[in-house]
Amino acid sequence: MLPYRLLSVAFFAAALGYVLISYLSFEMPKTLADAEFCGFDIDDFDASGQLAYPPFDAWRISFLRLQEYWVALSVGMSAAFMAFALFVGYRARQGALAAGAAAGGGILAFAVLCVSCLAPALSAVGLGVMGTVMADVPRWLMALNTLLLTSWGVMFLSRRLAACPIPRCLGATPAA
């Protein structure tokens, strides 16, 4: 049985945390070059050369035009997978499994944050980190790949969670 409440809380906390960090780190662009980097064009400026939006609306427009919501979804999926991996490790009481699953989920979440959802999934299937960054892969595709990889991880760990542990007898020797 999947811990849906744990997965939901981890997903929403991470996704909303990403949105909040994005909002808090947003700076109003001062020049047209900065504005183009944020997803604005010349039509978004008024006659005096200033951005025609208040700060919150400017952030919201930039967030939507740059499709940062896909990154937020990827971060949420990665965090939910990490929480599930830790849950499975705790339930299975197998230190190596928990450490490996948490490390894998942590690397995926860290990569999503650091390279803005451009490298984690495609590098895992063999295209390479630099090739992915240079190819300007759409963010929706990265979110889809993150969904596929985390879904596979959840299915794999669910099998481990559903398996009955076989107790080891201390001092027993295998039959030859």
C-alpha angles and dihedrals in degrees: 000000000000119000095236095175092054092047092048094049093048092047096049094041092053096042093047090044090056091049091049093049089048091053095046093049095046116113124192108251114247100192135038091249091055090046092053089052088054094049099263128126136198092277090065092065125083126226093274092058096253126125108266095222134080114246098263093048091046091053092046093050091047091047091052097041093049089046092233089158087078089058090049090053091049092050090049092050091049092050092048090051091050091051091049092048091052090047091052091047091051093048095044092044090215109137096197093051093049093046093048095046093046092047091050092048091045092052090049092050093045092050091050091053097042101046097028096247096307104111118027103077102035094044087054091057094047111265093112133236098264094045090052095049092047094046096062093228113198115257093231089060091051090050090050091050091048089051092051094047096045091045090053090048092050091050091049094048092043089061089053091049093050095048117099112239115241110223115230118225112228113237094011118138124210118252114255 
